[in-house]
Amino acid sequence: MAHLTESIIEQAALDWLKAIGWETVFGPDIAPDMLAVLRDTLLPKLISGELRVRDAERFLKERGL
């Protein structure tokens, strides 16, 4: 039996979406600066101890990120 990986399943899903008429776009092409925004927003707060990793998702949602 073949070993399935996340990338194999992801590619199969993307191929299926394309086959039924959906257009797919590479994530960083849509929001290329998002990773930099997340880094610049979270990193100083995490390093200072002002924010814990487990609270980071809530922190970002509260700020619309």
Secondary structure, DSSP 8 states (H G I E B T S, - for coil): -----HHHHHHHHHHHHHHTT-----HHHHSTTHHHHHHHHHHHHHHHTSS-GGGHHHHHHHTT-
